[in-house]
């Protein structure tokens, strides 16, 4: 079996090697692509980031106004929680073990609440967003909020 050289690295090494920065939702990221092509509103048609979560780090509940595709790259599997309504939640695992039900990618529809957690020391993922990610279309839930936790959905939707 081939040895995975990245598996021996620490989260701090990956953060340094990829020049990642803290993300407002938690974890570290770096935008690697912003499509020069634009839609009719002048928004890039797609964007792509690296995203790393360390052990016990949480990607806080948030939603984006565009479709987001998560891609697993390296490290431990990732648990991705999704809520279409802000009330009921479904959990999915991103990772390399297809026989264990993990998948290397997952599509989060626009406006769905989402949260992620690494299931080990660290997880390196990528997120593709179409149309392209804009912080104006990013909504971060209040600290401690979880679907159905208070009965009220942030943003009233």
C-alpha atoms as one frame of an Amber mdcrd trajectory, in Angstrom:
protein
   0.000   0.000   0.000   1.422   3.450  -0.890   2.404   5.739   1.966   0.468
   9.007   2.165   3.150  11.651   2.860   0.610  14.283   3.898  -0.877  12.022
   6.600   2.311  12.417   8.681   1.988  16.214   8.722   0.424  18.276  11.480
  -2.384  20.768  10.971   0.075  23.596  11.674   2.339  22.339   8.878  -0.541
  22.138   6.386  -1.741  25.623   7.389   1.770  26.983   6.815   2.426  25.067
   3.568  -0.871  26.188   2.003  -0.748  29.702   3.506  -4.175  29.316   5.117
  -5.788  32.074   7.193  -8.479  31.964   9.927 -12.042  31.793   8.580 -14.906
  33.634  10.381 -16.894  30.364  10.737 -13.890  28.523  12.243 -11.015  26.642
  10.683  -8.522  28.005   8.173  -8.900  28.738   4.464  -7.420  30.278   1.358
  -9.220  31.131  -1.841  -7.351  29.460  -4.705  -9.582  30.363  -7.643 -12.017
  33.154  -8.494 -13.384  32.687 -12.005 -12.840  35.740 -14.206 -16.073  34.850
 -16.039 -19.062  36.593 -14.480 -22.806  36.060 -14.440 -25.275  38.745 -15.541
 -25.050  40.418 -12.112 -21.260  40.691 -12.318 -20.632  37.866  -9.845 -17.867
  35.336 -10.588 -19.421  32.129 -11.906 -17.387  30.042  -9.436 -14.808  30.137
  -6.650 -12.683  27.501  -4.915 -10.998  27.381  -1.504  -8.849  25.121   0.627
 -10.467  24.629   4.046  -8.850  22.971   7.062 -10.474  22.032  10.360  -8.417
  20.863  13.317  -9.510  18.394  15.978 -12.294  19.832  18.166 -12.659  22.831
  15.837 -16.138  23.518  14.544 -17.240  25.145  11.347 -20.088  27.120  12.940
 -23.559  26.887  11.491 -23.772  29.105   8.439 -25.376  29.292   5.033 -24.363
  30.567   1.632 -26.583  31.995  -1.109 -25.060  29.667  -3.727 -24.525  25.939
  -4.242 -21.421  24.695  -2.420 -19.588  21.457  -3.207 -17.319  20.064  -0.484
 -14.319  17.979  -1.640 -12.289  15.745   0.684  -8.520  16.079   0.152  -6.575
  14.642   3.106  -6.478  13.829   6.805  -9.326  12.473   8.899 -12.892  12.115
   7.628 -15.175  15.118   8.058 -18.724  15.151   9.414 -20.910  17.598   7.521
 -24.294  18.487   9.013 -26.980  20.018   6.804 -30.345  21.584   7.607 -32.593
  22.568   4.726 -35.131  24.263   7.011 -33.186  25.319  10.090 -35.023  22.668
  12.108 -34.175  19.087  11.056 -30.563  18.009  10.525 -28.901  15.316   8.396
 -25.266  14.217   8.815 -22.890  13.047   6.092 -19.271  11.879   6.132 -16.648
  13.056   3.689 -13.571  10.880   3.448 -11.674   8.258   1.485 -13.332   5.090
   2.851 -16.088   4.434   0.331 -16.852   1.026   1.852 -17.594   2.724   5.195
 -20.085   5.056   3.521 -17.766   8.048   3.255 -17.840  10.072   0.066 -15.148
  12.280  -1.499 -17.601  15.088  -2.264 -20.973  16.419  -1.152 -23.270  19.090
  -2.593 -24.892  21.605  -0.232 -27.777  23.418  -1.960 -27.931  27.203  -1.762
 -29.423  28.635   1.461 -29.042  25.383   3.462 -27.593  25.649   6.939 -24.354
  23.703   7.312 -21.727  22.899   9.921 -18.645  20.666   9.815 -16.303  18.905
  12.240 -13.092  16.953  11.681 -13.344  13.394  12.998  -9.611  13.241  13.769
  -6.517  15.409  14.174  -7.330  17.497  11.087  -9.173  17.452   7.776  -8.189
  19.241   4.586 -11.121  19.848   2.259 -11.988  22.111  -0.613 -15.181  24.028
  -1.282 -16.341  25.012  -4.758 -19.127  27.594  -4.879 -21.266  28.490  -7.904
 -22.080  31.231  -8.492 -18.887  32.373  -6.793 -18.695  32.926  -3.048 -19.241
  36.469  -1.805 -19.192  37.379   1.899 -22.359  39.436   1.268 -24.139  36.111
   0.604 -22.700  34.421   3.725 -24.770  34.242   6.921 -23.186  33.049  10.153
 -25.595  31.807  12.831 -25.277  33.314  16.328 -22.806  31.515  18.637 -24.360
  28.369  20.094 -27.256  28.277  17.613 -28.192  24.859  16.253 -31.148  23.822
  14.112 -34.308  23.635  16.236 -32.331  24.758  19.312 -34.400  27.853  19.940
 -37.262  27.438  17.511 -36.253  30.623  15.700 -34.186  30.436  12.546 -31.657
  33.266  12.048 -32.656  35.574   9.223 -36.298  34.521   9.595 -36.157  31.964
   6.771
